[in-house]
Amino acid sequence: RAAPFFGGGVFLTNGRVRWFVMNSKLLTDLYRTMMRIRQFELTVERVSQGGVAAFGGLVQGDAHVRGPLHLSIGQEAVAAGVCAHMQDGDYVTSNHRGHGHTLAMGASVERMMLEFFGKAGGYCGGKGGSMHIADFSHGMLGANGVVAAGLPIAVGAAHSIKRLGTAAVSVCFFGDGAINRGPFLESLNWAQVYRLPVLFVCEDNQWAATTPTASTTAGAGVVARAQALGLPAVSVDGNDVQAVYAAAQLAIQTMREDGLPSLLHARTYRLRGHVSVDKAAYRDPQAVQHAQERDPLPRTRQTLLQLGAPAADLDAIEAQAQTACEAAVQQALQAPWPQASAAFTDVQNVGAGQWH
């Protein structure tokens, strides 16, 4: 028996609405991706702030994930909805809040955890950490700690696609704070001038670190800026994974056909502070409560329940994601540290580094 279908609308910038249909199996797959991201980030949040009994080997107060940890809790629908359309040969660049993008591209929870712990076997050999995850095997060209730095990298990848003549695409995730930095204008301009297949995805969580983005952004915002350069641009509810999926599908399918750039503006909200130790006391509690009511995971779960999905099946998806993350913590605790000589690998220099 075919899975039940349901529909919704995506508002286009010309005022029209593009309707789409989705089946419950596809929505369940998107929910599984979002839950995988959510449980991973909840897990690393806990181990970054000290040990918890659930992980057995941790000592209370001992933070095994050190340094800045930028969580995307509340933004999972954007990563899941966009990356569901990526294929082998496509490229993705991210920002400092890039755990979700990497996982949505199919990265291993175990290797992600090893990298966070600084252990051998991590994606960057334990040297990149949270903000610099890269997995070329899945097209993930890297997260980036420099605001807006991922945009020109994505444009460069798109330029290589055009030169090679393939049907691949490049996707760049960045935050609303990045639109006020020079690389944003440079990248959109270059992509449009050279007609490159790159989708710019702005995850508008309304905050640039600890500053409301609206207070530092002149004009009508990111969509108007993209349109001023001639790029098609659409704004969607970034907490509605159905809307994100449909808008990304239209943009990416069109890019594969005409090879031209476009922009997707996803309105969302991060439910944590700028970093894991930031309690975000500067935010309006009512705004936070409103955002929690629009959390993409409960919203998607409710839709699936209305479509007849058994609650036990959805509970199992959550439990499986949590179990996988806890197992990855245990593996990371037991994994060896990198050899000291590894400090001399992956370093650009004029000759071969020598370990003495």
SVG drawing of the C-alpha trace seen along z (x, -y; Angstrom):
<svg xmlns="http://www.w3.org/2000/svg" viewBox="-4 -50 69 52">
<polyline fill="none" stroke="black" stroke-width="0.4" points="0.0,0.0 1.4,-3.4 2.4,-5.7 -0.1,-8.6 0.6,-11.9 0.2,-15.4 1.0,-18.8 2.0,-22.3 3.1,-25.6 6.4,-27.5 6.0,-31.2 8.1,-32.4 9.5,-35.9 7.0,-36.8 4.1,-36.4 3.0,-33.0 2.9,-29.8 4.5,-26.6 2.6,-23.5 4.3,-20.3 3.5,-16.8 5.4,-14.5 4.8,-11.0 5.1,-9.8 8.1,-7.6 10.1,-10.6 9.1,-12.7 10.1,-9.9 13.6,-9.8 13.9,-13.6 12.8,-13.2 15.5,-10.5 18.2,-12.9 17.0,-15.7 16.9,-13.4 20.4,-12.1 21.6,-15.7 19.7,-16.7 20.9,-13.7 24.5,-14.2 24.5,-17.8 22.7,-17.1 25.4,-14.5 28.4,-16.7 26.8,-19.5 26.7,-17.2 30.3,-16.0 31.6,-19.5 30.2,-20.7 31.3,-17.8 30.7,-14.1 27.3,-12.4 26.5,-9.0 25.0,-7.8 28.4,-7.6 29.9,-5.5 33.6,-6.3 33.2,-10.1 34.3,-11.7 31.9,-14.5 33.3,-17.9 35.8,-16.6 35.0,-18.2 36.2,-15.9 35.2,-18.2 37.1,-21.4 37.0,-24.8 34.1,-26.6 31.1,-24.4 28.5,-26.1 25.3,-24.1 22.5,-24.2 19.8,-22.9 16.5,-24.2 17.9,-24.5 17.9,-20.9 15.2,-21.2 17.5,-23.3 20.4,-20.9 18.0,-17.9 15.8,-19.5 18.6,-20.8 21.1,-17.9 18.4,-15.3 18.9,-16.4 22.7,-16.1 24.3,-13.5 27.8,-12.0 30.0,-14.6 28.2,-17.6 30.0,-19.9 29.0,-21.5 30.7,-24.2 29.6,-25.2 30.3,-27.6 31.3,-27.4 27.8,-25.9 28.3,-23.0 27.7,-19.7 24.3,-19.3 25.3,-19.9 28.1,-17.3 25.8,-14.7 23.1,-15.4 25.7,-14.7 26.1,-11.2 29.2,-11.6 29.9,-9.0 28.8,-9.8 31.8,-7.8 34.4,-9.7 32.7,-13.0 32.9,-12.1 36.6,-11.1 37.3,-14.5 35.5,-16.4 37.5,-14.5 40.7,-15.3 41.4,-11.6 43.1,-9.7 40.7,-8.4 38.7,-11.6 37.8,-13.2 40.8,-15.6 43.0,-13.4 41.8,-15.0 43.3,-18.4 40.3,-20.2 37.7,-19.9 34.2,-21.1 34.6,-24.1 36.7,-22.5 35.1,-19.2 35.7,-18.1 34.8,-14.9 35.7,-15.0 34.3,-11.5 30.9,-13.0 31.5,-16.2 31.9,-18.2 34.7,-20.7 34.7,-21.8 33.2,-23.9 34.9,-27.2 35.5,-29.3 35.7,-32.6 32.3,-34.1 31.4,-34.1 34.6,-32.3 32.7,-29.3 31.0,-31.3 34.0,-31.9 35.1,-28.3 31.7,-27.1 32.0,-29.5 35.4,-28.1 34.0,-24.5 31.1,-25.6 33.7,-27.1 35.5,-23.8 32.2,-22.1 31.6,-24.4 35.1,-23.9 34.8,-20.2 31.3,-20.2 29.6,-17.9 26.0,-18.1 27.1,-18.6 26.2,-21.5 27.8,-23.4 25.8,-24.4 27.0,-26.9 25.5,-27.2 26.0,-30.5 24.3,-32.6 22.5,-35.9 25.5,-37.6 27.6,-36.7 25.5,-38.8 27.2,-41.9 30.7,-40.8 32.6,-41.3 32.8,-37.7 29.0,-37.6 28.9,-40.3 32.0,-39.0 30.8,-35.5 27.3,-36.2 28.7,-38.7 31.3,-36.1 28.7,-33.3 26.3,-35.5 28.9,-37.0 30.3,-33.6 27.0,-31.8 28.0,-29.1 25.9,-26.3 26.0,-27.3 23.0,-27.5 23.6,-30.0 21.6,-28.9 21.2,-31.6 20.2,-30.0 18.7,-33.1 18.5,-32.4 18.1,-36.1 21.4,-36.4 24.9,-37.3 26.7,-35.8 25.1,-37.8 23.8,-40.7 20.3,-40.8 21.0,-40.8 18.2,-43.1 19.9,-45.9 23.0,-45.8 21.5,-45.0 20.4,-47.8 17.8,-47.5 15.3,-44.7 17.7,-41.8 19.4,-38.9 16.7,-38.1 16.7,-41.7 20.5,-41.8 20.6,-38.6 17.9,-39.8 19.8,-43.1 22.6,-41.0 20.1,-39.1 20.0,-35.8 16.6,-34.1 15.9,-34.0 13.2,-32.5 12.4,-32.7 10.8,-29.8 10.0,-28.8 13.3,-27.1 11.6,-25.2 9.2,-23.5 11.3,-20.6 8.6,-20.1 9.0,-23.7 12.8,-23.6 12.8,-20.3 10.5,-21.6 12.3,-24.9 15.7,-23.2 14.4,-20.6 13.3,-23.3 16.5,-25.3 18.8,-22.3 16.9,-20.7 16.9,-24.0 20.7,-24.4 21.4,-20.9 19.6,-22.0 20.7,-25.5 23.9,-25.8 22.9,-29.1 23.2,-30.3 20.3,-31.0 19.7,-31.8 17.5,-30.1 16.6,-32.1 15.5,-29.8 14.0,-31.6 14.8,-29.7 16.0,-30.1 18.8,-28.5 17.6,-27.3 21.0,-27.6 23.3,-30.6 26.2,-31.4 28.4,-28.8 27.5,-25.9 28.6,-27.9 26.5,-30.9 23.2,-30.9 21.9,-33.7 20.4,-35.7 20.3,-38.7 17.4,-37.2 13.7,-37.9 12.3,-34.8 9.0,-35.2 10.8,-35.0 12.7,-31.9 9.4,-30.3 7.8,-31.1 10.8,-29.6 10.5,-26.4 6.9,-26.1 8.1,-26.0 10.9,-23.5 11.1,-21.5 11.4,-18.1 8.1,-18.1 6.4,-19.8 7.5,-17.0 6.6,-14.3 3.1,-15.7 2.6,-15.7 3.8,-12.1 1.4,-11.1 -1.4,-12.8 -0.5,-10.7 -0.8,-7.5 2.8,-6.8 3.0,-4.7 4.4,-6.6 6.5,-3.6 8.3,-3.8 9.1,-7.5 10.3,-6.7 12.6,-4.1 14.1,-6.5 15.0,-8.8 16.3,-5.9 18.5,-4.6 20.0,-8.0 20.7,-8.4 22.2,-4.9 24.5,-5.5 25.8,-8.8 26.4,-7.3 28.3,-4.4 30.4,-6.9 31.3,-8.6 32.5,-5.3 34.6,-4.6 36.1,-8.1 37.0,-7.7 38.9,-4.5 40.6,-5.8 44.2,-6.8 45.5,-10.3 47.2,-11.2 51.0,-10.6 53.0,-13.7 54.5,-13.5 50.9,-14.1 51.4,-17.8 53.7,-17.9 51.2,-16.4 48.5,-18.3 50.6,-21.4 51.3,-23.6 55.0,-24.5 57.8,-24.8 59.2,-21.4 58.5,-18.2 58.1,-18.6 60.5,-16.5 59.8,-15.1 62.8,-14.8"/>
</svg>
